[in-house]
Amino acid sequence: MTATPAQAEETVLPDVFVTRYVTPLREGGSLPGIVEGDDLGTYVCKFRGAGQGLKVLVAEVIVSGLAERLGLRTPRLVALELDPEIARYEADEEVQDLLNASAGLNLGVDFLPGAFGVDGAVLDADGPAGAEAARVIWLDAFCANVDRSWRNPNLLLWHGDLWVIDHGASLYFHHGWAGGVTDPQRFARQPWDSSDHVLGRHLDEVAAADAEVSPLLDRAAFASVVARVPDEWLEPVPGAETPEALRAAYVDFLVARLGTRQWLPGGGA
């Protein structure tokens, strides 16, 4: 399948059945893998049974949707239905265990064949234009992404274009919901550390990006993005026991964040 940016008009993630597990990607702790689907597509599968849990998949969907609305390229997402029977044909015991623990819906990220990871040397020689880089920084600041550093840029170049990937380390606030939904205003006011960001040389352009992208987001936009998260990934917490209540909580947190600027490098000034 030819990879395309995520489509904002998709109100739910398309369902795809995994037909074959191809190979693991051992670049991260969650051990994602390359799989093939019944739509003839090839995907990077992020497994629900990985140690980081379902909230990482939720963050991936929400932040990917926000990136697309900001005009950034991010691979199309699908919901991958996995039958653990596939594990019978996998020799690696670690992968077998992961497949067996991931029955049901997993996250599929459209595979970009021939894409290569961006590092510091590439950015210095052929980096993104300032406006695009500033939007990436804005997105990371807004979503509190702590995982786009020089050590792990989570950026790809594909056919000469920059693509943002791997958003699971964003929206950290939901990891604190074990005892119930917390106060959105705490997240709204939380500063974001830009000192190690891989695109840090474009920090002085973020204020201009803020003026351009902020009008693209509002409560309705957030609700549309959050609606794409499958119900079964939304684990109930005290005070938000249903998928609808959890979606409303995510929207409230994003609306509150958009209403402040303490998180923006330079405060937007």
N, C-alpha and C positions, 0 to 999 in steps of 0.2 A: 504494500500500500504506500502511496505517496503521502508523506506526512504534510499536514496543513496546520495552520494555527487553530487554536480552539475557537469554536463558533459560539458567539454569545447567544444566538437565537435558539440553541439547544436548551430546552427547559429541563431535561434530565440527561444523565449520561446514557449513551447507547449501550445496550446489553450485547456482549460478545461472549461466546463459549470458547474456552481454551481447548484446542485440539492437540497441541503438542508442546511440551516443555523442551526448549532448545539448549540453553546453556545458562549458567549463573553469571552474574556480574559481581565480581568480588572486590569492588571498589569502595563499598560502604559497609557499615555494620549490619544493615538490614538484609543483605544478600538478595537484592532484586534479581530477576532472571528474564531472559529473552524467551518469549512464548509466541506461538502462532494461534490465530483465532479462526473461527468458522466463517468469518467474513473475508478470509484470505489475507488479513492484515498481520503485521508483525509488531509486537508491543514489548516494552519494558514493563514487566509485571511487578508491582509493589504489593507484597503479600500482607494480608490481614493478620496472619499468624506470626509475623516478625515481632521481635522484642519491643519495638517502639509502639505497637498497638494501633488501634483504629484512628486515634486522633490525628496521627500523621497523615493518614489518607484524607481525612476531612480538611486539614490545612492545605494539602496539595490541591484539592478541588477548588476551594474558596480562593486561594491566592492565584491559581492559574486563571480563574475567571476574571479576577480583578486585573491581572496583567493584560489579558486580551482587551478589556475595556479601556485600558490606558494606551492601547496601540502597540503593545510589545508582542513579540512572537513567542509563543509557547506551544509545545506539541498538544495535539488533540488528545482528549482523555476519553476512556470508555470504562464501563464496569465489566470486569472479566469474571465470568462464572467458571469456577474451577471445580472439577470432579477429582477428589483425591485418588481415584483409580489410576490417574496418570502417574502417581508416585511409584507404582509397581514397576515401571520401566526405567526408573532412575537409579543408577548404581551408587551415587553419593549418598551416604546415610544422612548427612546434614540436610541436604536438599530434600530427601525423602521426608524427614521430620517436618520440614517447613511446609511442604505440599500437603501433608496430612493434617497439619494444623490450620490450613487456609481454605478449607472447603467453604464454598459460597462465593460471595462477591469480593473481588479484589480490584485494585486499581490498575488499569492499563494506560501506559503513556506511549503514544505513537512513536515508533522507532524511526530515527533519522539516519538512514544508511549513509555512511561516509562522513558523518559529522565528526568533528574533533573538538576536544576540550580546549578551552581558552586558558592560557596562563599569562603571566606577566609579560613575557617576551612578545607574545602575539598581540597583547593589548597595546603595548608601546609601539609596535610596528604597524598594526592594522586594526586598531581598536574602533569601537563604535563612535559615531558622531556625538558631539556633546549633548545635544537634546535627548537622544536616545539613552545615553548613559545616565543622564540626570533623571530620566523617568524610572530607570531601574533602581537607582538609589532611593527615589521617592517611594516606590513600591516597597522596597525592603524596610525603609524607615516606618512607613505606615503599618506594615504587617509585623514589625519587630523581628525580621529575619536575621538570625545570627550566623547564617551559614553561606555567606558569599564573600569569603575572605581570599587573600592571596594563596592560602593553603588549599582552599577548596572553592574555586570560583563559581561552580554550578552555572556555567555559561558554555554554550556551544556555538561554533560557527558551522553553518550549513549552507552551501551554495552562496557563500559570501555574506550571509545575513547572520545577525546575532539572535540567539534563542536563549530564553531564560528557562531553567529547569530546576527540579528538586526544591520544592517549597515547604517540605514537611517540618522544617525547624522554625517556621513562622507561627504566629498566633499562640505564643506560649501560654497565654492566660488560661486556656481550657485544660491544661494539665493540673491546674489548681482547683478544679471543680469537684473533686472527690467528696467534699463535704457540702457541696451545693454551689450554685452559680455565684460568683463573686461580684464585686462592685465594678461596673463598667468604667466608672470615672478613674479608678486606679490605673487601669490600662491606658485610658485616654491621656493621662498626664505623664505616663512613664517615658523618660528620655530613651533615646536609642543611640548606641555607641557606633559612630561611623569611622573610628580611627583605623580599623583594619579592613575596610571595605576595598574590594579589588578595583573599583572604579573611583576611588577617593579623589583622584586628581580633577574630577568634575564636580566636586562638592559646591563650588561657587556658582554652579548653574542650576542648583536644585530649587532655589527660590523662584526662578522663572518657570521651571517645570511645575512647581506647586500651583502657580497661577493658571497654568494651562490644563492640568489634569483634575484639579479639585472639582470644577464644575461638571466633570463627567460622572461623578459618583454622588449618590444620595441614597436615602432609605430604600427606594424602589429598586435601584441598581443592586444594592447589597442583598435584598430579598431574592432577587432573580438569581444571583450567583449562588447563594446559600441553598436555594431550592434544588440545585443539581446534586447535592449530596444525598446518596441513597439512605433511606430510613435505617437500614440495618447497621450503618456505621455510626449512628447517633446513639451512643450509649446513655441511658437515663442517669440523671444525677438528682439529688434532693432538690425539689423546687422546680425541676424541669424534667419530668418523667416521660414526656412524649417527644417524638421527633419534631412536632410543630413547636413545642415550647423551647426545645434546644435551638431550633433555627431562629426563633425570635430572639433568643439570648445572643447568638452570634451577631445578628443584625444590630442589636442594641450596642454591643461592644464596638462594632465598626462605625456606627453613627457617632458614638461618643468620641472615638479617636479622631474622626474627621472634624469634629467641632473644636479641636484644640491644635496647638502647634508646638507644644513642648517636645514632641518626639522628632520634629523636623530639624535636621542640621542647620544651625543658625536661626532656628525659630521661624524660618520663612522670611527673615529680614534680608 
